[in-house]
Amino acid sequence: MVDKQPCRHFSLKMETSSFVDVFYKVRDKRNSYTDLAFSRSLRYAQKQTGSEQRDILVYFDWEKRMARYSNFNAPRKPITIPPGTFDPLAAFYKLRCMDLSDKKEIKFPIADGKKCFMGRAKVVGQERITCFNTTYDTYVIEPELIHFGGVFKKNDKSTLRLWITKDEK
C-alpha cells in the first residue's frame, strides 16, 4: 500500500562481486510502486551503500501532477509530470507488459524526480535464444539511453539491448 492505495511493488537489488568491489563497490536496492492498473508510478526509492552513497525517495503526487525528490531527506524543487509517468524501474516492467508484436517504437514518460523525459525504445527484431537449456522466442529492444546516467553517461555510443520473451511471462 502507498498512501492507503493498493499497489504493485517491484524490487531490484544490484551487487558487485568481491573481486569488482576492490575497484568499484556497488550495493544498490531499488523499489518501485505503481497503481494496480499499471498506468503510473506512485513511489520510487533507491538506496546505495557502496562506493557512492544515496538514499533517494521520489513521491508521485498525481493530484498536483508533480514528482517530489529527496536524497538523504534533502528535498529538491518538485518537477511537473504528465499523465502515465513511470519511474526508471517501473518503466522496464511497463515495457515488459506491453504487446510488442506490432510495435516498432515504444514511448512513454519517465521521471526520476530530478527530470522527466519521454522514454523511447525501438523494437529492432526478434530472436530465438537459449538460456540454461531452455529456448525462448524474444523481441529485441534497444532503449534510448540519452537521459540515463551512470555507465551510459560515460560513452555517448553506449547501446543496451534487452531480450523480452514473447510469452505471457
C-alpha positions in Angstrom: 0.0 0.0 0.0 1.2 3.5 -0.8 -0.8 6.2 1.0 -3.6 3.7 1.7 -3.8 2.8 -2.1 -3.2 -0.8 -3.2 -0.2 -1.0 -5.5 2.2 -3.2 -7.4 5.7 -3.5 -5.9 8.8 -4.1 -8.0 12.2 -4.6 -6.4 15.8 -4.7 -7.8 19.0 -5.5 -5.9 22.4 -5.0 -7.6 25.7 -6.1 -6.0 29.2 -6.4 -7.4 31.3 -9.4 -6.7 34.1 -9.3 -4.1 36.6 -9.1 -7.0 35.0 -6.0 -8.5 34.4 -4.5 -5.1 38.1 -3.6 -5.0 37.7 -1.3 -7.9 34.1 0.0 -7.5 31.7 -1.5 -4.9 28.0 -1.5 -5.8 25.3 -2.2 -3.2 22.1 -0.9 -4.7 18.5 -1.5 -3.9 15.6 0.0 -5.8 11.9 -0.3 -5.1 9.1 0.9 -7.3 5.4 1.1 -6.6 2.7 1.6 -9.3 -1.1 1.7 -9.2 -2.8 -1.7 -9.7 -3.9 -0.7 -13.2 -0.2 -0.2 -14.0 -0.9 3.2 -15.5 1.6 5.3 -13.4 4.2 5.3 -10.7 3.3 6.1 -7.1 6.7 6.0 -5.3 10.3 5.1 -6.1 13.2 4.5 -3.7 16.9 3.9 -4.3 19.4 3.1 -1.6 23.1 2.9 -2.4 25.6 1.9 0.2 28.6 1.0 -1.9 31.3 3.4 -3.3 28.6 6.0 -3.9 26.0 6.7 -1.2 22.4 7.6 -1.9 19.1 7.4 -0.1 16.6 8.6 -2.7 12.8 8.8 -2.4 10.5 10.1 -5.1 6.8 10.6 -4.4 4.5 11.0 -7.4 1.7 13.5 -6.4 -1.0 12.8 -9.0 -3.4 15.5 -7.7 -0.8 18.2 -8.3 0.9 16.3 -11.2 4.3 16.7 -9.5 7.2 14.4 -8.6 8.9 15.2 -5.3 12.6 14.1 -4.9 14.7 13.9 -1.9 18.2 12.4 -1.2 19.0 11.8 2.5 15.8 13.8 3.3 17.2 16.8 1.5 14.4 17.8 -0.9 14.8 19.3 -4.4 12.3 21.5 -6.2 9.4 19.3 -7.4 9.0 18.7 -11.2 5.9 18.6 -13.3 4.9 15.2 -14.7 2.4 14.2 -17.4 -0.2 11.5 -17.0 1.1 8.0 -17.3 4.6 8.7 -16.0 6.7 5.9 -14.7 9.9 5.8 -12.6 13.0 4.1 -14.2 12.4 0.7 -12.6 8.7 0.5 -13.3 9.4 1.6 -16.9 11.2 -1.7 -17.6 8.2 -3.7 -16.2 5.8 -1.5 -18.2 7.8 -2.3 -21.3 7.7 -6.0 -20.4 3.9 -6.0 -20.1 3.2 -4.3 -23.5 2.1 -6.2 -26.6 5.2 -5.7 -28.8 4.0 -7.8 -31.8 3.1 -4.8 -34.0 5.3 -2.1 -32.5 8.4 -0.5 -34.0 8.8 2.2 -31.3 7.5 2.5 -27.8 7.4 5.7 -25.8 6.0 6.9 -22.5 7.1 9.4 -19.9 9.7 8.5 -17.3 10.7 10.6 -14.3 13.4 10.0 -11.7 12.3 13.0 -9.6 15.0 15.3 -10.9 13.9 15.3 -14.6 11.1 14.0 -16.7 11.5 12.9 -20.3 9.9 10.9 -23.0 11.4 7.4 -22.7 11.8 5.7 -26.1 12.7 2.2 -27.2 12.9 0.5 -30.6 11.9 -3.0 -31.3 14.9 -3.9 -33.5 13.9 -7.5 -34.2 13.0 -10.9 -33.0 15.4 -13.7 -31.9 15.2 -17.2 -30.6 17.7 -17.6 -27.8 18.7 -20.5 -25.5 19.4 -19.9 -21.8 20.0 -22.7 -19.3 18.8 -25.3 -21.8 15.5 -23.6 -22.4 14.7 -21.9 -25.8 12.7 -18.7 -25.9 11.2 -16.6 -28.7 12.0 -13.0 -27.9 11.7 -9.4 -29.1 15.0 -7.5 -29.2 14.5 -4.0 -27.7 17.0 -1.1 -27.7 16.1 1.7 -25.2 17.3 5.2 -25.9 19.9 6.0 -23.3 20.4 9.7 -23.8 18.6 10.6 -20.5 20.2 7.8 -18.4 23.4 8.4 -16.3 25.9 6.0 -14.8 27.8 3.8 -17.2 25.7 5.1 -20.1 26.8 8.7 -19.5 30.5 7.9 -19.9 30.1 6.9 -23.6 27.7 8.6 -26.0 27.8 5.5 -28.2 26.5 3.2 -25.5 23.9 0.6 -26.5 21.7 -1.5 -24.3 19.8 -4.5 -25.8 17.0 -6.3 -24.0 15.6 -9.6 -25.0 12.0 -9.8 -23.8 10.2 -13.2 -24.2 7.1 -13.3 -26.4 5.2 -15.5 -23.9 2.9 -14.3 -21.1 5.7 -14.4 -18.5 
